[in-house]
Amino acid sequence: LLNTIQQALVTIGPPAIPHLQKLNLTLANDVIALPPDQRLIPQLRLRTVKRTLAKILVLHSGELNGVDLRGVDLGHVIESPGA
């Protein structure tokens, strides 16, 4: 389901970026705030959001004038719950 949503958002392109930015920040905060045993789902969602943003940036690079990505974390997501 997440992959299907990701493909739809990549197709939408730059108009989806502000919403993905908010989701990125919210999920990053959840990963930090939650106890380790409750982080897996937010980590997986955050990984999907990061991949979606990255794909939009690559595929729509000529359409990104005025897009502000300050505060967006596109770094690596730890994927195992015990890491």
PDB file with SEQRES, HELIX, SHEET and CRYST1 records, atoms N, CA, C and O in Angstrom:
SEQRES   1 A   83  LEU LEU ASN THR ILE GLN GLN ALA LEU VAL THR ILE GLY          
SEQRES   2 A   83  PRO PRO ALA ILE PRO HIS LEU GLN LYS LEU ASN LEU THR          
SEQRES   3 A   83  LEU ALA ASN ASP VAL ILE ALA LEU PRO PRO ASP GLN ARG          
SEQRES   4 A   83  LEU ILE PRO GLN LEU ARG LEU ARG THR VAL LYS ARG THR          
SEQRES   5 A   83  LEU ALA LYS ILE LEU VAL LEU HIS SER GLY GLU LEU ASN          
SEQRES   6 A   83  GLY VAL ASP LEU ARG GLY VAL ASP LEU GLY HIS VAL ILE          
SEQRES   7 A   83  GLU SER PRO GLY ALA                                          
HELIX    1 AA1 LEU A    2  ILE A   12  1                                  11    
HELIX    2 AA2 PRO A   14  ALA A   16  5                                   3    
HELIX    3 AA3 ILE A   17  ALA A   33  1                                  17    
HELIX    4 AA4 PRO A   36  GLN A   38  5                                   3    
HELIX    5 AA5 LEU A   40  LEU A   59  1                                  20    
HELIX    6 AA6 SER A   61  GLU A   63  5                                   3    
CRYST1    1.000    1.000    1.000  90.00  90.00  90.00 P 1           1          
ATOM      1  N   LEU A   1       0.825  -1.194   0.000  1.00  0.00           N  
ATOM      2  CA  LEU A   1       0.000   0.000   0.000  1.00  0.00           C  
ATOM      3  C   LEU A   1       0.869   1.257   0.000  1.00  0.00           C  
ATOM      4  O   LEU A   1       0.589   2.213  -0.724  1.00  0.00           O  
ATOM      5  N   LEU A   2       1.930   1.248   0.823  1.00  0.00           N  
ATOM      6  CA  LEU A   2       2.815   2.412   0.872  1.00  0.00           C  
ATOM      7  C   LEU A   2       3.489   2.667  -0.467  1.00  0.00           C  
ATOM      8  O   LEU A   2       3.670   3.818  -0.864  1.00  0.00           O  
ATOM      9  N   ASN A   3       3.862   1.600  -1.165  1.00  0.00           N  
ATOM     10  CA  ASN A   3       4.496   1.772  -2.477  1.00  0.00           C  
ATOM     11  C   ASN A   3       3.533   2.368  -3.496  1.00  0.00           C  
ATOM     12  O   ASN A   3       3.941   3.178  -4.328  1.00  0.00           O  
ATOM     13  N   THR A   4       2.270   1.980  -3.441  1.00  0.00           N  
ATOM     14  CA  THR A   4       1.266   2.528  -4.352  1.00  0.00           C  
ATOM     15  C   THR A   4       1.053   4.007  -4.079  1.00  0.00           C  
ATOM     16  O   THR A   4       0.970   4.811  -5.007  1.00  0.00           O  
ATOM     17  N   ILE A   5       0.965   4.361  -2.820  1.00  0.00           N  
ATOM     18  CA  ILE A   5       0.814   5.775  -2.446  1.00  0.00           C  
ATOM     19  C   ILE A   5       2.045   6.555  -2.881  1.00  0.00           C  
ATOM     20  O   ILE A   5       1.936   7.674  -3.383  1.00  0.00           O  
ATOM     21  N   GLN A   6       3.206   5.966  -2.687  1.00  0.00           N  
ATOM     22  CA  GLN A   6       4.455   6.619  -3.090  1.00  0.00           C  
ATOM     23  C   GLN A   6       4.440   6.914  -4.588  1.00  0.00           C  
ATOM     24  O   GLN A   6       4.795   8.020  -4.995  1.00  0.00           O  
ATOM     25  N   GLN A   7       4.047   5.972  -5.395  1.00  0.00           N  
ATOM     26  CA  GLN A   7       4.004   6.167  -6.841  1.00  0.00           C  
ATOM     27  C   GLN A   7       3.033   7.276  -7.219  1.00  0.00           C  
ATOM     28  O   GLN A   7       3.318   8.075  -8.111  1.00  0.00           O  
ATOM     29  N   ALA A   8       1.895   7.329  -6.551  1.00  0.00           N  
ATOM     30  CA  ALA A   8       0.912   8.378  -6.838  1.00  0.00           C  
ATOM     31  C   ALA A   8       1.473   9.754  -6.486  1.00  0.00           C  
ATOM     32  O   ALA A   8       1.296  10.709  -7.242  1.00  0.00           O  
ATOM     33  N   LEU A   9       2.141   9.857  -5.357  1.00  0.00           N  
ATOM     34  CA  LEU A   9       2.712  11.139  -4.946  1.00  0.00           C  
ATOM     35  C   LEU A   9       3.842  11.575  -5.862  1.00  0.00           C  
ATOM     36  O   LEU A   9       3.978  12.764  -6.150  1.00  0.00           O  
ATOM     37  N   VAL A  10       4.651  10.640  -6.321  1.00  0.00           N  
ATOM     38  CA  VAL A  10       5.719  10.969  -7.265  1.00  0.00           C  
ATOM     39  C   VAL A  10       5.109  11.479  -8.565  1.00  0.00           C  
ATOM     40  O   VAL A  10       5.642  12.404  -9.178  1.00  0.00           O  
ATOM     41  N   THR A  11       4.003  10.888  -8.986  1.00  0.00           N  
ATOM     42  CA  THR A  11       3.316  11.349 -10.191  1.00  0.00           C  
ATOM     43  C   THR A  11       2.781  12.766 -10.004  1.00  0.00           C  
ATOM     44  O   THR A  11       2.858  13.580 -10.924  1.00  0.00           O  
ATOM     45  N   ILE A  12       2.248  13.067  -8.836  1.00  0.00           N  
ATOM     46  CA  ILE A  12       1.772  14.423  -8.538  1.00  0.00           C  
ATOM     47  C   ILE A  12       2.938  15.401  -8.594  1.00  0.00           C  
ATOM     48  O   ILE A  12       2.804  16.512  -9.106  1.00  0.00           O  
ATOM     49  N   GLY A  13       4.077  14.983  -8.066  1.00  0.00           N  
ATOM     50  CA  GLY A  13       5.287  15.790  -8.154  1.00  0.00           C  
ATOM     51  C   GLY A  13       5.376  16.902  -7.125  1.00  0.00           C  
ATOM     52  O   GLY A  13       4.932  16.731  -5.990  1.00  0.00           O  
ATOM     53  N   PRO A  14       5.949  18.050  -7.509  1.00  0.00           N  
ATOM     54  CA  PRO A  14       6.216  19.142  -6.571  1.00  0.00           C  
ATOM     55  C   PRO A  14       5.038  19.613  -5.718  1.00  0.00           C  
ATOM     56  O   PRO A  14       5.272  20.006  -4.575  1.00  0.00           O  
ATOM     57  N   PRO A  15       3.786  19.601  -6.195  1.00  0.00           N  
ATOM     58  CA  PRO A  15       2.699  20.015  -5.305  1.00  0.00           C  
ATOM     59  C   PRO A  15       2.561  19.140  -4.052  1.00  0.00           C  
ATOM     60  O   PRO A  15       1.982  19.580  -3.059  1.00  0.00           O  
ATOM     61  N   ALA A  16       3.079  17.923  -4.086  1.00  0.00           N  
ATOM     62  CA  ALA A  16       2.999  17.030  -2.926  1.00  0.00           C  
ATOM     63  C   ALA A  16       4.081  17.325  -1.887  1.00  0.00           C  
ATOM     64  O   ALA A  16       3.985  16.867  -0.749  1.00  0.00           O  
ATOM     65  N   ILE A  17       5.108  18.083  -2.267  1.00  0.00           N  
ATOM     66  CA  ILE A  17       6.258  18.287  -1.388  1.00  0.00           C  
ATOM     67  C   ILE A  17       5.895  18.922  -0.049  1.00  0.00           C  
ATOM     68  O   ILE A  17       6.353  18.412   0.974  1.00  0.00           O  
ATOM     69  N   PRO A  18       5.102  20.004   0.025  1.00  0.00           N  
ATOM     70  CA  PRO A  18       4.804  20.577   1.350  1.00  0.00           C  
ATOM     71  C   PRO A  18       4.148  19.588   2.306  1.00  0.00           C  
ATOM     72  O   PRO A  18       4.436  19.589   3.503  1.00  0.00           O  
ATOM     73  N   HIS A  19       3.273  18.752   1.781  1.00  0.00           N  
ATOM     74  CA  HIS A  19       2.608  17.758   2.630  1.00  0.00           C  
ATOM     75  C   HIS A  19       3.590  16.682   3.091  1.00  0.00           C  
ATOM     76  O   HIS A  19       3.542  16.233   4.236  1.00  0.00           O  
ATOM     77  N   LEU A  20       4.468  16.281   2.195  1.00  0.00           N  
ATOM     78  CA  LEU A  20       5.486  15.293   2.551  1.00  0.00           C  
ATOM     79  C   LEU A  20       6.479  15.872   3.545  1.00  0.00           C  
ATOM     80  O   LEU A  20       6.966  15.153   4.417  1.00  0.00           O  
ATOM     81  N   GLN A  21       6.788  17.162   3.430  1.00  0.00           N  
ATOM     82  CA  GLN A  21       7.686  17.813   4.393  1.00  0.00           C  
ATOM     83  C   GLN A  21       7.101  17.734   5.797  1.00  0.00           C  
ATOM     84  O   GLN A  21       7.798  17.373   6.745  1.00  0.00           O  
ATOM     85  N   LYS A  22       5.828  18.071   5.928  1.00  0.00           N  
ATOM     86  CA  LYS A  22       5.178  18.027   7.246  1.00  0.00           C  
ATOM     87  C   LYS A  22       5.169  16.612   7.796  1.00  0.00           C  
ATOM     88  O   LYS A  22       5.436  16.396   8.978  1.00  0.00           O  
ATOM     89  N   LEU A  23       4.862  15.652   6.941  1.00  0.00           N  
ATOM     90  CA  LEU A  23       4.847  14.257   7.366  1.00  0.00           C  
ATOM     91  C   LEU A  23       6.245  13.795   7.761  1.00  0.00           C  
ATOM     92  O   LEU A  23       6.404  13.062   8.737  1.00  0.00           O  
ATOM     93  N   ASN A  24       7.259  14.222   7.009  1.00  0.00           N  
ATOM     94  CA  ASN A  24       8.654  13.889   7.311  1.00  0.00           C  
ATOM     95  C   ASN A  24       9.024  14.368   8.710  1.00  0.00           C  
ATOM     96  O   ASN A  24       9.592  13.614   9.500  1.00  0.00           O  
ATOM     97  N   LEU A  25       8.705  15.603   9.009  1.00  0.00           N  
ATOM     98  CA  LEU A  25       9.060  16.172  10.318  1.00  0.00           C  
ATOM     99  C   LEU A  25       8.285  15.494  11.443  1.00  0.00           C  
ATOM    100  O   LEU A  25       8.843  15.218  12.505  1.00  0.00           O  
ATOM    101  N   THR A  26       7.013  15.228  11.216  1.00  0.00           N  
ATOM    102  CA  THR A  26       6.195  14.572  12.237  1.00  0.00           C  
ATOM    103  C   THR A  26       6.701  13.165  12.533  1.00  0.00           C  
ATOM    104  O   THR A  26       6.834  12.781  13.695  1.00  0.00           O  
ATOM    105  N   LEU A  27       6.979  12.411  11.499  1.00  0.00           N  
ATOM    106  CA  LEU A  27       7.471  11.042  11.698  1.00  0.00           C  
ATOM    107  C   LEU A  27       8.855  11.029  12.331  1.00  0.00           C  
ATOM    108  O   LEU A  27       9.136  10.177  13.175  1.00  0.00           O  
ATOM    109  N   ALA A  28       9.725  11.957  11.939  1.00  0.00           N  
ATOM    110  CA  ALA A  28      11.059  12.037  12.547  1.00  0.00           C  
ATOM    111  C   ALA A  28      10.933  12.318  14.044  1.00  0.00           C  
ATOM    112  O   ALA A  28      11.669  11.743  14.846  1.00  0.00           O  
ATOM    113  N   ASN A  29      10.016  13.190  14.419  1.00  0.00           N  
ATOM    114  CA  ASN A  29       9.794  13.467  15.843  1.00  0.00           C  
ATOM    115  C   ASN A  29       9.234  12.249  16.561  1.00  0.00           C  
ATOM    116  O   ASN A  29       9.616  11.971  17.697  1.00  0.00           O  
ATOM    117  N   ASP A  30       8.339  11.527  15.917  1.00  0.00           N  
ATOM    118  CA  ASP A  30       7.786  10.312  16.519  1.00  0.00           C  
ATOM    119  C   ASP A  30       8.880   9.280  16.783  1.00  0.00           C  
ATOM    120  O   ASP A  30       8.911   8.658  17.845  1.00  0.00           O  
ATOM    121  N   VAL A  31       9.766   9.104  15.826  1.00  0.00           N  
ATOM    122  CA  VAL A  31      10.849   8.122  15.976  1.00  0.00           C  
ATOM    123  C   VAL A  31      11.718   8.476  17.176  1.00  0.00           C  
ATOM    124  O   VAL A  31      12.166   7.592  17.906  1.00  0.00           O  
ATOM    125  N   ILE A  32      11.953   9.757  17.376  1.00  0.00           N  
ATOM    126  CA  ILE A  32      12.781  10.203  18.500  1.00  0.00           C  
ATOM    127  C   ILE A  32      12.029  10.055  19.819  1.00  0.00           C  
ATOM    128  O   ILE A  32      12.611   9.640  20.820  1.00  0.00           O  
ATOM    129  N   ALA A  33      10.743  10.391  19.827  1.00  0.00           N  
ATOM    130  CA  ALA A  33       9.982  10.460  21.068  1.00  0.00           C  
ATOM    131  C   ALA A  33       9.468   9.113  21.567  1.00  0.00           C  
ATOM    132  O   ALA A  33       9.282   8.924  22.769  1.00  0.00           O  
ATOM    133  N   LEU A  34       9.242   8.191  20.660  1.00  0.00           N  
ATOM    134  CA  LEU A  34       8.659   6.912  21.065  1.00  0.00           C  
ATOM    135  C   LEU A  34       9.698   5.991  21.693  1.00  0.00           C  
ATOM    136  O   LEU A  34      10.887   6.091  21.391  1.00  0.00           O  
ATOM    137  N   PRO A  35       9.251   5.098  22.564  1.00  0.00           N  
ATOM    138  CA  PRO A  35      10.159   4.091  23.098  1.00  0.00           C  
ATOM    139  C   PRO A  35      10.640   3.184  21.962  1.00  0.00           C  
ATOM    140  O   PRO A  35       9.931   3.007  20.972  1.00  0.00           O  
ATOM    141  N   PRO A  36      11.833   2.611  22.098  1.00  0.00           N  
ATOM    142  CA  PRO A  36      12.408   1.791  21.022  1.00  0.00           C  
ATOM    143  C   PRO A  36      11.486   0.700  20.488  1.00  0.00           C  
ATOM    144  O   PRO A  36      11.500   0.422  19.289  1.00  0.00           O  
ATOM    145  N   ASP A  37      10.697   0.086  21.340  1.00  0.00           N  
ATOM    146  CA  ASP A  37       9.839  -1.009  20.885  1.00  0.00           C  
ATOM    147  C   ASP A  37       8.618  -0.532  20.088  1.00  0.00           C  
ATOM    148  O   ASP A  37       7.866  -1.355  19.568  1.00  0.00           O  
ATOM    149  N   GLN A  38       8.414   0.784  19.988  1.00  0.00           N  
ATOM    150  CA  GLN A  38       7.269   1.332  19.251  1.00  0.00           C  
ATOM    151  C   GLN A  38       7.707   2.137  18.019  1.00  0.00           C  
ATOM    152  O   GLN A  38       6.884   2.824  17.413  1.00  0.00           O  
ATOM    153  N   ARG A  39       8.970   2.062  17.647  1.00  0.00           N  
ATOM    154  CA  ARG A  39       9.503   2.890  16.567  1.00  0.00           C  
ATOM    155  C   ARG A  39       9.433   2.272  15.175  1.00  0.00           C  
ATOM    156  O   ARG A  39       9.602   2.990  14.189  1.00  0.00           O  
ATOM    157  N   LEU A  40       9.198   1.005  15.064  1.00  0.00           N  
ATOM    158  CA  LEU A  40       9.308   0.342  13.761  1.00  0.00           C  
ATOM    159  C   LEU A  40       8.351   0.925  12.718  1.00  0.00           C  
ATOM    160  O   LEU A  40       8.778   1.253  11.611  1.00  0.00           O  
ATOM    161  N   ILE A  41       7.082   1.056  13.050  1.00  0.00           N  
ATOM    162  CA  ILE A  41       6.099   1.560  12.080  1.00  0.00           C  
ATOM    163  C   ILE A  41       6.433   2.991  11.660  1.00  0.00           C  
ATOM    164  O   ILE A  41       6.456   3.270  10.461  1.00  0.00           O  
ATOM    165  N   PRO A  42       6.694   3.908  12.595  1.00  0.00           N  
ATOM    166  CA  PRO A  42       7.079   5.252  12.155  1.00  0.00           C  
ATOM    167  C   PRO A  42       8.370   5.262  11.335  1.00  0.00           C  
ATOM    168  O   PRO A  42       8.507   6.073  10.419  1.00  0.00           O  
ATOM    169  N   GLN A  43       9.314   4.381  11.646  1.00  0.00           N  
ATOM    170  CA  GLN A  43      10.557   4.304  10.873  1.00  0.00           C  
ATOM    171  C   GLN A  43      10.278   3.858   9.442  1.00  0.00           C  
ATOM    172  O   GLN A  43      10.847   4.406   8.498  1.00  0.00           O  
ATOM    173  N   LEU A  44       9.411   2.873   9.278  1.00  0.00           N  
ATOM    174  CA  LEU A  44       9.069   2.397   7.940  1.00  0.00           C  
ATOM    175  C   LEU A  44       8.343   3.480   7.146  1.00  0.00           C  
ATOM    176  O   LEU A  44       8.597   3.671   5.956  1.00  0.00           O  
ATOM    177  N   ARG A  45       7.449   4.174   7.812  1.00  0.00           N  
ATOM    178  CA  ARG A  45       6.728   5.264   7.145  1.00  0.00           C  
ATOM    179  C   ARG A  45       7.684   6.401   6.777  1.00  0.00           C  
ATOM    180  O   ARG A  45       7.589   6.974   5.692  1.00  0.00           O  
ATOM    181  N   LEU A  46       8.594   6.718   7.679  1.00  0.00           N  
ATOM    182  CA  LEU A  46       9.570   7.776   7.419  1.00  0.00           C  
ATOM    183  C   LEU A  46      10.460   7.398   6.242  1.00  0.00           C  
ATOM    184  O   LEU A  46      10.776   8.243   5.405  1.00  0.00           O  
ATOM    185  N   ARG A  47      10.858   6.154   6.175  1.00  0.00           N  
ATOM    186  CA  ARG A  47      11.671   5.693   5.048  1.00  0.00           C  
ATOM    187  C   ARG A  47      10.923   5.887   3.733  1.00  0.00           C  
ATOM    188  O   ARG A  47      11.505   6.327   2.742  1.00  0.00           O  
ATOM    189  N   THR A  48       9.638   5.558   3.727  1.00  0.00           N  
ATOM    190  CA  THR A  48       8.836   5.715   2.520  1.00  0.00           C  
ATOM    191  C   THR A  48       8.693   7.186   2.136  1.00  0.00           C  
ATOM    192  O   THR A  48       8.770   7.529   0.957  1.00  0.00           O  
ATOM    193  N   VAL A  49       8.488   8.045   3.113  1.00  0.00           N  
ATOM    194  CA  VAL A  49       8.374   9.482   2.837  1.00  0.00           C  
ATOM    195  C   VAL A  49       9.685  10.016   2.269  1.00  0.00           C  
ATOM    196  O   VAL A  49       9.675  10.794   1.315  1.00  0.00           O  
ATOM    197  N   LYS A  50      10.811   9.603   2.847  1.00  0.00           N  
ATOM    198  CA  LYS A  50      12.120  10.051   2.354  1.00  0.00           C  
ATOM    199  C   LYS A  50      12.354   9.584   0.921  1.00  0.00           C  
ATOM    200  O   LYS A  50      12.838  10.346   0.084  1.00  0.00           O  
ATOM    201  N   ARG A  51      12.012   8.342   0.647  1.00  0.00           N  
ATOM    202  CA  ARG A  51      12.181   7.815  -0.714  1.00  0.00           C  
ATOM    203  C   ARG A  51      11.281   8.558  -1.697  1.00  0.00           C  
ATOM    204  O   ARG A  51      11.680   8.842  -2.827  1.00  0.00           O  
ATOM    205  N   THR A  52      10.079   8.864  -1.260  1.00  0.00           N  
ATOM    206  CA  THR A  52       9.149   9.595  -2.120  1.00  0.00           C  
ATOM    207  C   THR A  52       9.682  10.984  -2.434  1.00  0.00           C  
ATOM    208  O   THR A  52       9.669  11.411  -3.589  1.00  0.00           O  
ATOM    209  N   LEU A  53      10.152  11.692  -1.407  1.00  0.00           N  
ATOM    210  CA  LEU A  53      10.736  13.020  -1.624  1.00  0.00           C  
ATOM    211  C   LEU A  53      11.934  12.944  -2.555  1.00  0.00           C  
ATOM    212  O   LEU A  53      12.078  13.771  -3.456  1.00  0.00           O  
ATOM    213  N   ALA A  54      12.785  11.964  -2.344  1.00  0.00           N  
ATOM    214  CA  ALA A  54      13.977  11.821  -3.181  1.00  0.00           C  
ATOM    215  C   ALA A  54      13.594  11.561  -4.636  1.00  0.00           C  
ATOM    216  O   ALA A  54      14.200  12.128  -5.546  1.00  0.00           O  
ATOM    217  N   LYS A  55      12.606  10.719  -4.860  1.00  0.00           N  
ATOM    218  CA  LYS A  55      12.171  10.432  -6.226  1.00  0.00           C  
ATOM    219  C   LYS A  55      11.578  11.668  -6.892  1.00  0.00           C  
ATOM    220  O   LYS A  55      11.826  11.920  -8.071  1.00  0.00           O  
ATOM    221  N   ILE A  56      10.801  12.432  -6.146  1.00  0.00           N  
ATOM    222  CA  ILE A  56      10.245  13.666  -6.705  1.00  0.00           C  
ATOM    223  C   ILE A  56      11.371  14.627  -7.069  1.00  0.00           C  
ATOM    224  O   ILE A  56      11.335  15.255  -8.127  1.00  0.00           O  
ATOM    225  N   LEU A  57      12.365  14.741  -6.201  1.00  0.00           N  
ATOM    226  CA  LEU A  57      13.485  15.645  -6.475  1.00  0.00           C  
ATOM    227  C   LEU A  57      14.242  15.239  -7.732  1.00  0.00           C  
ATOM    228  O   LEU A  57      14.676  16.095  -8.502  1.00  0.00           O  
ATOM    229  N   VAL A  58      14.400  13.948  -7.938  1.00  0.00           N  
ATOM    230  CA  VAL A  58      15.133  13.469  -9.108  1.00  0.00           C  
ATOM    231  C   VAL A  58      14.290  13.582 -10.381  1.00  0.00           C  
ATOM    232  O   VAL A  58      14.760  14.094 -11.397  1.00  0.00           O  
ATOM    233  N   LEU A  59      13.060  13.108 -10.323  1.00  0.00           N  
ATOM    234  CA  LEU A  59      12.232  13.038 -11.519  1.00  0.00           C  
ATOM    235  C   LEU A  59      11.631  14.373 -11.947  1.00  0.00           C  
ATOM    236  O   LEU A  59      11.263  14.557 -13.107  1.00  0.00           O  
ATOM    237  N   HIS A  60      11.536  15.303 -10.996  1.00  0.00           N  
ATOM    238  CA  HIS A  60      10.929  16.605 -11.294  1.00  0.00           C  
ATOM    239  C   HIS A  60      11.921  17.738 -11.038  1.00  0.00           C  
ATOM    240  O   HIS A  60      11.523  18.844 -10.671  1.00  0.00           O  
ATOM    241  N   SER A  61      13.197  17.465 -11.229  1.00  0.00           N  
ATOM    242  CA  SER A  61      14.230  18.445 -10.870  1.00  0.00           C  
ATOM    243  C   SER A  61      14.075  19.778 -11.596  1.00  0.00           C  
ATOM    244  O   SER A  61      14.459  20.809 -11.044  1.00  0.00           O  
ATOM    245  N   GLY A  62      13.540  19.799 -12.788  1.00  0.00           N  
ATOM    246  CA  GLY A  62      13.367  21.046 -13.521  1.00  0.00           C  
ATOM    247  C   GLY A  62      12.164  21.853 -13.082  1.00  0.00           C  
ATOM    248  O   GLY A  62      11.955  22.966 -13.565  1.00  0.00           O  
ATOM    249  N   GLU A  63      11.369  21.310 -12.170  1.00  0.00           N  
ATOM    250  CA  GLU A  63      10.128  21.964 -11.737  1.00  0.00           C  
ATOM    251  C   GLU A  63      10.175  22.407 -10.280  1.00  0.00           C  
ATOM    252  O   GLU A  63       9.127  22.614  -9.668  1.00  0.00           O  
ATOM    253  N   LEU A  64      11.355  22.553  -9.720  1.00  0.00           N  
ATOM    254  CA  LEU A  64      11.464  22.764  -8.279  1.00  0.00           C  
ATOM    255  C   LEU A  64      11.816  24.194  -7.876  1.00  0.00           C  
ATOM    256  O   LEU A  64      12.282  24.418  -6.758  1.00  0.00           O  
ATOM    257  N   ASN A  65      11.607  25.146  -8.749  1.00  0.00           N  
ATOM    258  CA  ASN A  65      11.906  26.534  -8.396  1.00  0.00           C  
ATOM    259  C   ASN A  65      11.062  26.966  -7.203  1.00  0.00           C  
ATOM    260  O   ASN A  65       9.842  26.807  -7.204  1.00  0.00           O  
ATOM    261  N   GLY A  66      11.715  27.508  -6.201  1.00  0.00           N  
ATOM    262  CA  GLY A  66      11.014  27.999  -5.024  1.00  0.00           C  
ATOM    263  C   GLY A  66      10.694  26.949  -3.981  1.00  0.00           C  
ATOM    264  O   GLY A  66      10.085  27.272  -2.962  1.00  0.00           O  
ATOM    265  N   VAL A  67      11.082  25.712  -4.200  1.00  0.00           N  
ATOM    266  CA  VAL A  67      10.827  24.666  -3.211  1.00  0.00           C  
ATOM    267  C   VAL A  67      11.851  24.785  -2.096  1.00  0.00           C  
ATOM    268  O   VAL A  67      13.056  24.796  -2.347  1.00  0.00           O  
ATOM    269  N   ASP A  68      11.368  24.874  -0.871  1.00  0.00           N  
ATOM    270  CA  ASP A  68      12.229  25.033   0.297  1.00  0.00           C  
ATOM    271  C   ASP A  68      12.257  23.710   1.067  1.00  0.00           C  
ATOM    272  O   ASP A  68      11.232  23.252   1.572  1.00  0.00           O  
ATOM    273  N   LEU A  69      13.434  23.112   1.147  1.00  0.00           N  
ATOM    274  CA  LEU A  69      13.565  21.828   1.842  1.00  0.00           C  
ATOM    275  C   LEU A  69      14.285  21.956   3.186  1.00  0.00           C  
ATOM    276  O   LEU A  69      14.753  20.963   3.741  1.00  0.00           O  
ATOM    277  N   ARG A  70      14.369  23.169   3.698  1.00  0.00           N  
ATOM    278  CA  ARG A  70      15.004  23.332   5.014  1.00  0.00           C  
ATOM    279  C   ARG A  70      14.236  22.538   6.061  1.00  0.00           C  
ATOM    280  O   ARG A  70      13.005  22.543   6.087  1.00  0.00           O  
ATOM    281  N   GLY A  71      14.965  21.875   6.898  1.00  0.00           N  
ATOM    282  CA  GLY A  71      14.366  21.104   7.978  1.00  0.00           C  
ATOM    283  C   GLY A  71      13.942  19.703   7.592  1.00  0.00           C  
ATOM    284  O   GLY A  71      13.549  18.920   8.457  1.00  0.00           O  
ATOM    285  N   VAL A  72      14.011  19.366   6.311  1.00  0.00           N  
ATOM    286  CA  VAL A  72      13.620  18.026   5.876  1.00  0.00           C  
ATOM    287  C   VAL A  72      14.810  17.093   6.032  1.00  0.00           C  
ATOM    288  O   VAL A  72      15.913  17.384   5.569  1.00  0.00           O  
ATOM    289  N   ASP A  73      14.568  15.976   6.685  1.00  0.00           N  
ATOM    290  CA  ASP A  73      15.615  14.974   6.886  1.00  0.00           C  
ATOM    291  C   ASP A  73      15.499  13.932   5.796  1.00  0.00           C  
ATOM    292  O   ASP A  73      14.523  13.183   5.747  1.00  0.00           O  
ATOM    293  N   LEU A  74      16.505  13.880   4.905  1.00  0.00           N  
ATOM    294  CA  LEU A  74      16.520  12.869   3.858  1.00  0.00           C  
ATOM    295  C   LEU A  74      17.588  11.816   4.119  1.00  0.00           C  
ATOM    296  O   LEU A  74      17.919  11.026   3.234  1.00  0.00           O  
ATOM    297  N   GLY A  75      18.126  11.806   5.336  1.00  0.00           N  
ATOM    298  CA  GLY A  75      19.178  10.873   5.691  1.00  0.00           C  
ATOM    299  C   GLY A  75      18.671   9.456   5.870  1.00  0.00           C  
ATOM    300  O   GLY A  75      17.478   9.185   5.741  1.00  0.00           O  
ATOM    301  N   HIS A  76      19.591   8.562   6.168  1.00  0.00           N  
ATOM    302  CA  HIS A  76      19.322   7.137   6.333  1.00  0.00           C  
ATOM    303  C   HIS A  76      18.391   6.883   7.523  1.00  0.00           C  
ATOM    304  O   HIS A  76      18.498   7.533   8.563  1.00  0.00           O  
ATOM    305  N   VAL A  77      17.502   5.949   7.351  1.00  0.00           N  
ATOM    306  CA  VAL A  77      16.591   5.530   8.424  1.00  0.00           C  
ATOM    307  C   VAL A  77      17.034   4.181   8.911  1.00  0.00           C  
ATOM    308  O   VAL A  77      17.220   3.262   8.113  1.00  0.00           O  
ATOM    309  N   ILE A  78      17.208   4.044  10.212  1.00  0.00           N  
ATOM    310  CA  ILE A  78      17.534   2.755  10.811  1.00  0.00           C  
ATOM    311  C   ILE A  78      16.286   1.889  10.734  1.00  0.00           C  
ATOM    312  O   ILE A  78      15.217   2.295  11.189  1.00  0.00           O  
ATOM    313  N   GLU A  79      16.416   0.696  10.160  1.00  0.00           N  
ATOM    314  CA  GLU A  79      15.225  -0.089   9.869  1.00  0.00           C  
ATOM    315  C   GLU A  79      14.958  -1.212  10.843  1.00  0.00           C  
ATOM    316  O   GLU A  79      13.869  -1.786  10.818  1.00  0.00           O  
ATOM    317  N   SER A  80      15.891  -1.545  11.687  1.00  0.00           N  
ATOM    318  CA  SER A  80      15.609  -2.627  12.627  1.00  0.00           C  
ATOM    319  C   SER A  80      15.175  -2.050  13.969  1.00  0.00           C  
ATOM    320  O   SER A  80      15.725  -1.037  14.402  1.00  0.00           O  
ATOM    321  N   PRO A  81      14.213  -2.660  14.631  1.00  0.00           N  
ATOM    322  CA  PRO A  81      13.698  -2.099  15.873  1.00  0.00           C  
ATOM    323  C   PRO A  81      14.721  -2.053  16.999  1.00  0.00           C  
ATOM    324  O   PRO A  81      14.596  -1.222  17.899  1.00  0.00           O  
ATOM    325  N   GLY A  82      15.713  -2.908  16.976  1.00  0.00           N  
ATOM    326  CA  GLY A  82      16.704  -2.919  18.049  1.00  0.00           C  
ATOM    327  C   GLY A  82      17.916  -2.053  17.789  1.00  0.00           C  
ATOM    328  O   GLY A  82      18.786  -1.930  18.651  1.00  0.00           O  
ATOM    329  N   ALA A  83      17.988  -1.444  16.604  1.00  0.00           N  
ATOM    330  CA  ALA A  83      19.170  -0.655  16.255  1.00  0.00           C  
ATOM    331  C   ALA A  83      19.183   0.687  16.964  1.00  0.00           C  
ATOM    332  O   ALA A  83      20.111   1.474  16.779  1.00  0.00           O  
TER     333      ALA A  83                                                      
END                                                                             
